[in-house]
Amino acid sequence: MSLYVGGATPDFTRFFQGRDARRIVAPTYPFEGKRYRKGGEPPSAPAADTSEVVRSLEGGDPQALTRLVEAGAGWSRTESDLFAQFAARIIERHQKSRASTHASLLHEVEWRARARAAAAAPPAPAGTWLLLADGGGVAESVARELERRGETAIVARPGPALSIAGRAWTFDPASAEHCGALVAALGRNDGSARARGIVDLLGLDFRTTAATTVATLAEDHERGLLSLLSLAQALPENDPAAPPLWIVTRGAASADAARHGMNVAAAALWGFGRAYALERPDKWGGLLDLDPAGDRAEAGPLVDELLSSDGEDQVAWRGHQRFVPRLVVATGVALAPVAVAPDRTYLVAGGFGQAGGRFVRRLVERGARHFVLVGRSGAATPAAQELLRSLKDAGVEVRAVAADVSDPEQMRRVEEALAQGPPLGGVVQAAGIARFERIAATRPEDFRAVLAAKVRGTWLLHELTKSRPVDLFVGFSSIASVWGSAGQVHSSAANRFQDAIAFARRHLGLAATTVSFSPWKGGSAPSEEFNRFMASLGVTPIDPAEGLPELEAALASGRAHVVLAKVEWSLFRSVMEARRRRPLFEELAVAAPSQHPEARPAVGDLRGELAAAPPAERAERLAAHLQDQLGELMGFGAERPDPQRGFIELGVDSLMAVTLRDRLQTSLGVELPVTFIFDHPTIEVLAEHLLANVLVLAKEARPAAPEVPAAPSSRDTLMNEARELSQDQLEQAIAQQLKDLGLH
């Protein structure tokens, strides 16, 4: 090589003759740390057990890692010493990397004591409220308070027959036909007062957690949760006159849950409400949770929220205080491996699924050696068989059970399998069904199917361990339970129930942690299209190598509920808040809002073009630009969207609105709020607003007004006169003014 660099041209062919050499192609750019060898990489030493490597990395012992890697490699002392130094740097980098990602992935919901602020909007005109009545008299108290404040209240009480007359109606909550009839009747109510809201108080009749059984769960949810679905389906999506929906519960929010526990059955209503709020933000009122201890004066604060909300759409009262939720970064969470025992059995429902199987392998790495894995099909799938083979090769005992965890009869098989091994050490509930359909397309049977595994299954696992305490009770939940998910009212409801079980168990002194995940790489997402959609929202799939340590940290944190999500919050918030404020996210520290990936800069300086255009043509040009941008986003092709049709009517969703907003910010060179598009309902109205109030460009040429010297203000005149007065004269003048005002 030195000869070549010095200008010589050695005959490498003769040099390598008889040396078993062959020509390879090497890059002409820096190697970037890659190796280029004859025949590829050299033979490696026997692969070390990955679980041991992980333990050595996390244990922080470079000598242990060196001994593990050099086993069978025949290294010299010098090579071992060099690798030990290298291992120390690897361990340092690994632990720094984990520490830096830890805080950004783990979050939790904290409740803040907040007095009501000034109303976010001017008071609306009085109207008619439909109250779906509980059996405890709260609806009647609310109706009286509404009437006292000049509103009209209709109380619809549960009953076997439908009756719509006067202000006392009856209906069967389990009947979709009856729920639809209520909404239709409210819409045509004598015309004297517009429909101002529907308030569902049926959840106040749900049994307390102490009185809950599998049977009562089914009854309460059929009567109170399925009726909500029927009610939501009856409310017209695109009718601006349709009233917003409010949901009232008692003890269903996690505010002060350590002291009060939670009503687990009613918690599912909060999951439903959060998803409904995302899918139909313009038809959403809020979630209101009354004090579990009760309060005779609770109707007043509740009506305050109904009549003049301050923008908080989730409110809970505890001991005369008003609380609101905020999503925050979880702090003080130590990175620690999950604690398991080799002489205990670990029951994993959904253990043959991707999420369950991944965690089973992690528990094996931590030392677990006995499992009961439960799945509806048992170990019938190829993936399940591969999991069993790998566990057997690792010396792990597994008893596979084909059972539906939501079926009490089939759960007997699980108990029989548990009786055959060491004592139960922990339970993991990873079973569940993922479905995606808009509210209008959700069938009651699909809703029940999603509820089954998460609601009945989690409850049965809870009952299984009430009398046999365990060190580990883990629920695999979803971010849909925390902030909702459009197209998943059923999943949001089911997962929120599972979250509530953890709070209820902690209140009883039992182990429990539920973790609400965002999607994982290699997870059970329904399609690549779904993954791309989530990425467009700012939600990145979690790499298991990054997520599993975070999951273990969550379980070791002692918290009942943790959110594990990899989210670009600036982009995510801009999409979530495109149609209304989302106070839940207000305390998240985020960078300046990033531009949506599809918000490519528009060609040309539109603002300059509009300023140079004749004033009479500006509105038309701007409207045409808006039509082009929106048409491209919505796939209109050569056809342009109607500039006089509403954005919601055209089918514009939050993601499209944010992307259009970002494009306009680029082409016009202005900052626009995230709610900008939906605040101005049509292309024409939006163009008019942009010209007049944002760009401040006139639509028509106006003759220049002659300059007229400004008349001095009364304040200027007074000051000039005051300067001419002596100190005594000034004091006398002030005294006279005070006397004239009756203040002296």
N, C-alpha and C positions, 0 to 999 in steps of 0.2 A: 504493500500500500504506500509506503514511503517513496519507493521508486516511482510509482505512478504519479504521486503528487509532485515529485521533483521533475517530471517531464519525460521520464523514460516510458517505454511501452513494452513491458515484459510479455513473454509468450506464455500466458497462463495455461494454454492447452497442453503444452509440453510439460509444464510444471506439475499439473495434476494428473498426468498420464499414469495409469496403474494405481491410482490412489482411491479407486471406487468413489470418485467425485461426480456430481451432476450439477448442471446449471439450474439456478433458480432465479426468479424475477424479484428483485428488491425494489422498493419505492425510491423515487428520486427526491422525496420530501422527508423531513424529520420523522424518525421511526415511531414517535409517540409511545415509547415504552414497549412496542411489540417486538417479538422475537421472530427471526427468519432462519430456520434451520433445515438441514437436510432431513427429509422424511418427517417434518413437523416437529412437535415437541418431544423432548427426550423422555425415556421411561421415568415414571414418577414413583416415589415411594408408596407403599400401601396406604390407601386412603384412611385417614383417621375417622373415628366415629364422630359424625357431625354434632351430636348432642354433647360430647366431651369437649369439642372445640368451642361450642357456644358457652359452656360452663367456664372454660378457661378464660375466654374473652371477658365475660361478665364478672368473673372472680378477680380479674386484674392481676394475675400471676404470670409474668412472662416466662419464668422457668418451667412452670407446669405446661404452658403452651408449647415451649420448645421440646420438652420431653415427649409430648404427645405427637408432634409433627415429625420428629427425627426418628421415631421408632421404626426400626427395620431399614433405615436409609444408610446406615454406615458412615455417619458424618464424623469428621475429625473434631478434636476439642476446639480448634480455632473456628471451624464452621459452626459449631454449636454456640460458641460465645457470640459470634456475629449475628446468628439468628436470634439469640436472646435479646440483643440490643434492638434488632428489627421488630421482634415481638412486642417489646415494651412500647415502641412507637405505634404499632398496630392497635394495641390495647388502649393507649391514650386517645388515639383518633376515634376508635370505636365508641369509647365512653363519652367523648365530647360530642360526637355525632348524635348519640342517643339523647344526651342532655339537651342539645339544641332543638331537636324535633319534638321532644316530649311535651313542652308547654304549648306548642302550637296545635297539637292533636287532641289533647284532653280538655274538655269543657264541662261545665255544669250550669244548672239553672239555680240562681239565687233569687230570693224574694226580698224586695225592698219596701220598707214602710214609706208610703207616699200619700200625702194628703192630696185631695183633688185640686188640680190646677184649673185655671180659667178654661172655659169651654173652647174646644178647637174650632168651632164654627158658631155663627149666630143661631139663637134659638129657632127651631123650626116651628111652623104654625101648628096649632093643636090638631090632633088627629085621633084615629081609632086604633086601639091596641087589642090584639087577640091574645089572651092568656090561656095556655093549656094547663089546667089546674092540677095541683097536687091534692092529696087528701088531708093535709095538715093545716089548711087555712091560709097559707102564705099568699096564694094567688088572690084570695079575697081581700087580704090586707093591701096588696099591691094595687088592686083595682080601686079600692077606696082612696088610696093616696093619689092615684092618677086622676080620678074624678075630682078630688079636692083641688088639683092644680089645673083644672079646666080641660082635661083630656076625656075621651070616651073609652071605656073599657068593656070588652066582651069576655066573659069567663066561660070557657068550654071545659066541662067536666067529663071525665071518663064514664062511660055507661054502655050498655049493650046496643042501644038504638041511636040512630042519628036524628038529632033535632036541632034545627036552626031557626030560632025565633027570639026576638027581642035581644036582650043582652046576656041571656043564660042559655048556652048551647050544650048539647051532649054529643059524644061521639065515642067510637071504639078505637083506642089508639092502635090496636093491632090490625085495623082495617085500612088498607091503602086507599080504598074508595072513600071512606069517611074523611081521611086526612085531606084528600083532594077536594072534597066537598067544602071543607072548612075554608081552604084557601080561596076557592071560587066564590063562596058566599062573602068573604071579607072584601074581595075585589069589587063586588057590586053592592056593598053595604050602603044603602039609601042616598049615597052621594053627598051627605052633609059634611062629612069629615073624611079625609083621605086615610087610607091604611098606613099607619106610621110604624108598626112593628108587630112581630109575632114573638111572644116570650114563652119558651117551653120550660115549664116547671115540673114536668112529670118525673124527672130524675130525683126530685126531693123525696119520692116515695120508695126509692131503691132501699133494699135492706142494708143495714150496717154490715161492716166486715165480720163482726162477731156473729151475726145471724146468717151469714151467707153460706150456701151449699151449692153443689153443682146444679141442683134443680132450680134454686132461686135465681142463680145467675141467668139461666135460660129464660125464666119468666120475666125478670127485670129487663133484660136486653130485648126480648121480643116485644115487650110493651113500650119501653122507653127509647131503645136505640133503633129498632126497625121502624118505629113510628117517625123518628127523625128523618130516616131515609125517605119514607113516603112523603113527608112534609116537604123535604128539599126537592124531591122530584116534581111535586105539584106546583112549586113556585116557578113562574116563567123566568127563563134565563135573561132574555133580552128586553124585558119590559121595565122601563125606568120607574114605573109606578109601583112595581112589586116591593113589598115591605122587607126590611132586613130581619134576620133571624137572630134571636138571643137565646142563650141556654143558661139556665140557673140550676146550680147544684149545691150540695152541702157536704163539706169535707172531702171533696173530690180533687182539690188542688193540693200540691205538695207543700204549701206554705205551712211552716211550723209542724211538719209531719212527725218530727221526732217526739213532739209532745202529744199531738192529737192523733197520730196515725193517719190513715186515709180510708175513704170509702172506695174500695177497689172496684166495685161494680159501676159506680157513677163516674169513676175516672175515665172509663171508655168514652163517655160523652165529650170529655175534653179533647180526646184524640180526634173524634169525629168533627168537633167544632174547628179545630186547627186546620184540618184538611179542607173543610167547607170554606173557610176564610180565604184559602189560597185559590180554590177553584172558582169561587163566586165572591170576590172581594167587595163588589158594589152591593151585594145583598147580605152583607155580614154586619151584625151588631156587636156581639161580644160574648165572652164567657164570664159569668158572675158566680162566685163560690161563697156561700154564706157560712158563717161561723158554725163549726160542729157543735158548739155548746148552746147555740140558739141565742136569739136576741129579740126582745119584744118590739124594739124600734127598728128592726132591720129593713122594713119596707121603705122607709124614707131614703136611706143611702142607695138602695137598689134603684128606686125611681130616679134619683139624681143621675145615676149612670145612664138610664134609659133616655132621659130627656135632654141631657146636655153633656155628652161624653167629652172628656179632655183628650181623647185620642188613645187612651189605654183600652185595649180590647180584651184584656185578661186581668181580672181583679178578684182578690180574695179578701175577706174580712176575718180577722182573728182578734178577739178581745177588744172590740171597738176601734181597731186600727185597720187601715186599708193597705193592702200589699199588692205589688205588681211584680211580675217575673222579669229577670234579665239573664241572658246567656253570657257567661263570662269564662275566661280561661281558668281552668282548675289549677290552683296553686298549692304548694306544699305537698305535692304527690311524689313520694320517693320511688325511684326505680328499683323494683325488687321482684325476684322471680315468684311465681305463684307457689304457695306452700302445699305440698301433697305428701302423702305417706305411702310407702310401698306395701304396707299391710292393711290397706283400706280399699274398698271398692268404689269406683266412680261411675255413676249412672249418667249417661248422656242420651237425652231424647233428641232425635234428629242426628244421631251420631254417625250415620252413613252419608249425610249430606256434606256439601263442601265446607260450610262453616264449622259444623260439628266435627267432621273428620280432621280438619286443620287443627282444632283445639285439642283433640284427642292426642295427636302426635306431639303437641307441645307439652301436654301433661306427662306423656311418656318420657320426653326429654328431661322433665323435672323429677322423674323417679316413680311415677305411678305405674303399677304392675297388674292391676285388676280392674276390669271394666265390664259393665253391662251396657251394650249399645242397642238402642231402640229405634226402629224405623217401621213405617207402615208396611213396607215390603221386606223387612228384615235385611238380610245380606244377599238379596237376589240379583242386584245389579253388578256389572263388571267392576265399577268403581268401588263398591262395597267389598267385593271379593279381593281386590288389590289391597285395600286397607287392612283386611283381616290377615292377608299373607304377610304384609310388612310388620304388623304387630306381633304375629307369631314368630317371625324371624328375630324380633327384638326380645323374645322371651316373655311376652306379655300374655296374660290370660284374658280371653274375651268370651263373654257369653252374649250371643246375638239373639235378639228377641224381635219377632215380627208382631207389632202391636201398634194400635192407634192410641196415643197418650191422652186423647180427649174422651176415650171410652172407659168408664169405670170397670166394666167386665174384662176388657182386654188388659187393663193395667194389673190384673191379678197375675198374669203371666210374668210381668216384670217383677212383682214381689216374690214369685217363686224363684226366679233367676237370682234375685238378690240373696235369698236364703241359702243359696248353694256356695256362696263365697265369703270372704272376710267381711267385717262390718262395713256399713255404708259410710264413706268419708265425704262425699260431695255429690251434688246434682248439677247438671248443666242442661238448661232448656234451650235447645237450638232448633226445635221443630217449628214449622210454620209454612204457610202457603202465601206466595206473592202473587197478587193479581193487580192489574192496572185497567181501570175503566172509569169513564166519567160518571158523575152522579146519575145522570139521566139514563145511562146504560147499565147501571148496577142492579142485578136481580137479587131479591131477598135470599134465594138459596146460595148465591155466591157470597153474599155478606155472611151468612151463617157458616159457610165452609171456612172462611178466613178466620172467623172468631173461634172456631172449634179448637185448633191446636194451641193457639196463644192464650185463649181465655180458659176454657175447660181444662186443657192440658196443663197449663201452669198452676191452676188451682188444685188439681189432683196431685201434682208433684209437691205443692205446698203442704197439702194434708198428709201426704206420705211421710214428710219429714218433721211434722210438728211434734210427734212423740219420739222421734229418733234424731236428736240434734246432729247436724253436720257442720263441718268447718267451712264448706263451700256450697253456696247456692247461687248459681250464675244464670242470668237471663240474657239471651241474645235478642236485643230489641232493634229498633230502626230510628233513624233521624226523623222519620215521619211522625213519630210520637211526640217529638219536641216542638217542631214548627210546622207540621203537616206536610202533605204531599198531594198535589192535584192529581186526581185519578185514583186515590187510595184512601177514601174515607173509611173503608173497612179495615185496612192495614193500620192506619193511624189509630183507630179506636182499639184494635186488638193489642197493638204494641204498648199503648198507653196503659192499658189494664196491666200488662206485664210489669211495666215500670212501677205501678202502684203496689203490686205485690211485694216488691223489694222494700218499699217504705213501710208497708204494713208489718212485714216480718221484722224489720229493724225495731219497730215500735214494740214488738213482742219480745225483743231480746234475742231473736234468731238471726243467723247469718243470711245475708242476701246482698247481691249487687246486680243491678241490671245495667247493661252497656248498650247505648243506642249508637249503632254504627252507620256511617256512610258506606257506599259500596266498596268492595275489595277487588283487587286484581284477581282474575281467575275465579270470581264469585259466580253467584247464580243469577246474574242480570238476565232479563228476558231476551235481550238482543244487543248487538253492537250499536244499533241505532239508539237504544236507551243509554248506553255508555257515552255516546257522543253527545246526546242531549244533556246528560248530567255534567259533562265536561264544559258544555256551553254555559251552564249555570255557575261554573266556578268550582264544581265538586269533582275532585280528582280521585280515582280509585286508589285505595290504600294498598301499598305493597306489604305482603305478610311479614317480610323481614323488618319492616318499620312498625307495622301495626301490632304484632304479637307482643313485643316488649311493652307497648303502651297499654295493651289489654291487661297484661299482668300487673302493671303499675296501678291500673284502675281497681283491680280486684284487691290489691294490697292496701288501698287507700282508706278503707273503712267507710266509704261512701255508699249510700243506697243506690244512687243513680249517677252515671257518668256518660257524657257524650264523647264518642271517639270519631272524629270527622276530619278529613283533609279538605279544607275549603279555602278558596281565595275569597276572603270575606268582602273585599271591595266590590268585586264583580257580582258575587252572590247577593249582597244586600241591594245592589242597584236593580237586580231583577225582581227580588222579593218585594221591594218597595215601589215598584213601577206604578201600582194602582192604588196603594194606600200606605200609610205609615205602619211600620212594624216595630213597636217599642221594644220587643224582646231582644233585638240586636243592637240597641243603642249604646251599650257599654263596651262593645267590642272595638278595640283599637285597630283601625285599619289604615292602610296607606291611601293615598289619593285614588279615587275610583279609576280602575283600569278600564281600558276600552274593550268592548266586546270583540272577540275574534272576527266576527263578520262585519264589524263596523269599519270597513276599509275607508280611507279618505276618499271623498268625492273628488272628481277631476275638476280643477279650476277653482278660482276664487269666487264663490257664489255671492258672497257679500259685496265684493267689488262690482260684479256684473249687475247686481240689483241697484246699487247706488248710481251706476252709469246709465241704467235703462231709463226710458221715459217714465215718469211717475205713474201714468195710467196703465202701464204694462207690468208693473212690479208684482202685483198680486197674482196675476195669471202665470207669470214666470215661476214664482215661488211655489204656487200650487202644482204646476207641472213637475217641478223638481221633486216635491213631496210624493206625487203620484208615481214617478219613476222609481224612487227609492223604495217605497212601500210595495209597489208591484213586483219589484225584483225580489224583495224579502219573502213575499207571499207566493211567488211562483205564478204570477199572472201572465207571463209571457208578453206578447205584443199588446195585450189588452191592459188598460189602465183602470185602477180602482175608482169608483164613483166618488168625486170630491165632496158630495153632499150626504153620503151614507156615514153612519157612525162607525168609529173604529171597532167597537165591540161587535156591532152588527156585521162588519166585514170579516170578523174572525181574528182580529189582532190580539195576540196574547202578550203577557208581560215580557217575555224574551224578545219578541219582535219590537215591542215598544222601546225597550232599552237599546236595542241595536239601532233603531231609527234615530233615537235621541243622540246616540254617539256619533252617527254619521252627520247629523245636523250640527253638532258641536264642531266637527272638523270642517265642514264646508262653509259654515257661517262664522267660525272663529269666536263662538260665545259659549258660556257655561249655562247649562239648562238643568233644572231639577229632575229627579228620576220620575216624578209623577207627571212630567210635563205633557206627554202625549195624551193621557187620559183626562187631563184637566181641560182639554180643548177638543171636543168630541168628533169633529170632522176635519177633513183636509182643508176645506175652505175656512173654517173658523180658526184652525191652527195657523194658516198662512196670514190671515188678518192680524192675529195676535203677534206673530213674529215681526211683521212689518211695523206695526204701530207701537208695540211695547218693548220689543227686544232690540231690533235693529234701528228703531226710531226713524223709519223712512216713510214718507208720505206716499199714499197711493196716487194722489193727483197733485199737479203743480198748483201752488197757491201764490198769488201776487205778494211780493214782499211788503210787509206793513211798514209805513213810515216810522222812523224813530221818534219817539216822544219822550222828553225828559221825564224821568220818574218823579212823581210827586213825593215830597217828604212824608214819611210815616208819622203817625201821631206820637210814636215813641221818639222819633228824631226831633220833632217840634218841641216836645216836652224837655228833652235833654238840652236843646239850644236855649230854651227859656231859663232852665235851671242854672245854666252857666252864667247868666246875667244877674242872678240874685246874690245878695250877701248871705253870710252864714245865718244871721238872725232871720232874714227874710225867708230863707229856705226852710228853716225849722218851723216858722209860723205857717208857711204854705202846707207842709206835711201835716202839722197838727190840725189845720182846717180840713184837710182831706179825710183824716181819720174821724174827725167829728161828723163830717157829712155822711160817712159810712156807718155811723153809730158805734165806732170802735174806740171812742175817746171820752 
